[in-house]
Amino acid sequence: MGGKTETRTFAVQILSTIPAAPTGISDPSSYNCVIENAFHDASVKIPVTCAPPKVVEEIVTELPKTGPTENMLFASILLAVVTFFYFRSRQLGQEVRLIRRDLNAGNI
């Protein structure tokens, strides 16, 4: 059957939205926002529009390295902010109580 040529056409339908699954650890080319079709030595790569989480995943490959110093600094800042708002709300509550007392006594 040599010398015979066949032409076949395939139609492929993909989802309207591409799932934002993470890139595979064992196969880095999986879920990489590129549709790749290879047949023998011919290859076609078609980029597709990805969801925002995938764009972030492509830009930021890993979280920044932090150690105990950064964690303690973050915890200290968070504790200071929480403490400030706790005491501020207590002070405002006391001021409102004093104003109500003066208002009810007729001093204001």
Phi and psi in degrees as a GROMACS rama.xvg file:
@    title "Ramachandran Plot"
@    xaxis  label "Phi"
@    yaxis  label "Psi"
@TYPE xy
-74.7402  155.991  GLY-2
77.7107  5.61205  GLY-3
-100.732  134.081  LYS-4
-112.778  133.816  THR-5
-118.93  140.035  GLU-6
-119.353  125.703  THR-7
-126.03  141.519  ARG-8
-117.506  132.539  THR-9
-118.048  137.131  PHE-10
-109.401  128.373  ALA-11
-120.382  131.34  VAL-12
-112.845  128.147  GLN-13
-109.537  166.81  ILE-14
-62.9863  151.666  LEU-15
-69.0173  -30.5349  SER-16
-123.039  132.695  THR-17
-82.2644  130.802  ILE-18
-62.2438  145.322  PRO-19
-93.1783  48.4584  ALA-20
-71.1423  147.801  ALA-21
-70.5993  155.154  PRO-22
-63.5471  136.301  THR-23
-67.5212  144.581  GLY-24
-75.3224  -43.2999  ILE-25
-77.7682  -26.4511  SER-26
-129.895  93.1844  ASP-27
-63.4938  -15.9978  PRO-28
-87.6437  -1.95968  SER-29
-80.941  141.979  SER-30
53.3956  44.4707  TYR-31
-105.465  17.4346  ASN-32
65.8111  27.2485  CYS-33
-134.735  127.707  VAL-34
-92.4214  120.298  ILE-35
-117.718  130.519  GLU-36
-124.826  121.681  ASN-37
-123.211  135.669  ALA-38
-139.804  113.927  PHE-39
54.6242  -116.2  HIS-40
-100.531  -0.11419  ASP-41
-95.4281  140.765  ALA-42
-141.861  140.469  SER-43
-127.873  128.509  VAL-44
-117.563  126.028  LYS-45
-120.421  113.4  ILE-46
-73.1777  141.985  PRO-47
-121.145  155.007  VAL-48
-73.8641  129.649  THR-49
-107.426  162.177  CYS-50
-69.2866  156.086  ALA-51
-53.5881  -38.9203  PRO-52
-60.2945  -33.345  PRO-53
-70.0867  -35.9469  LYS-54
-64.3452  -41.9223  VAL-55
-64.1864  -40.603  VAL-56
-63.5039  -35.8895  GLU-57
-71.0007  -35.2711  GLU-58
-78.289  -48.5837  ILE-59
-103.22  104.58  VAL-60
-80.3229  -26.393  THR-61
-153.791  161.166  GLU-62
-71.1824  152.839  LEU-63
-66.0454  149.292  PRO-64
-76.9947  124.238  LYS-65
-128.08  154.414  THR-66
-124  -166.463  GLY-67
-65.1064  -29.2473  PRO-68
-64.4892  -48.0028  THR-69
-64.5356  -39.0144  GLU-70
-64.6193  -42.563  ASN-71
-68.1275  -36.6443  MET-72
-63.9619  -45.7206  LEU-73
-61.8435  -44.157  PHE-74
-63.6264  -38.959  ALA-75
-65.864  -43.9331  SER-76
-63.2094  -44.6521  ILE-77
-61.308  -43.0701  LEU-78
-63.1455  -40.7323  LEU-79
-63.9672  -42.4562  ALA-80
-65.7906  -44.7671  VAL-81
-63.2853  -43.0745  VAL-82
-62.2779  -43.0978  THR-83
-58.7656  -49.7965  PHE-84
-68.6501  -31.2395  PHE-85
-64.3996  -51.363  TYR-86
-69.3642  -32.4061  PHE-87
-64.6403  -42.4571  ARG-88
-67.0343  -35.7861  SER-89
-64.8281  -41.6341  ARG-90
-64.6329  -43.8758  GLN-91
-63.2368  -38.3261  LEU-92
-62.8837  -41.513  GLY-93
-67.6251  -39.7238  GLN-94
-64.2601  -40.9557  GLU-95
-64.35  -40.206  VAL-96
-62.3697  -42.482  ARG-97
-65.9295  -40.5423  LEU-98
-64.9154  -42.125  ILE-99
-63.0877  -40.1384  ARG-100
-63.7115  -44.3186  ARG-101
-66.5919  -36.317  ASP-102
-66.6078  -42.7322  LEU-103
-69.798  -29.15  ASN-104
-80.3376  -11.7986  ALA-105
87.9791  13.3645  GLY-106
-79.1281  -19.4139  ASN-107
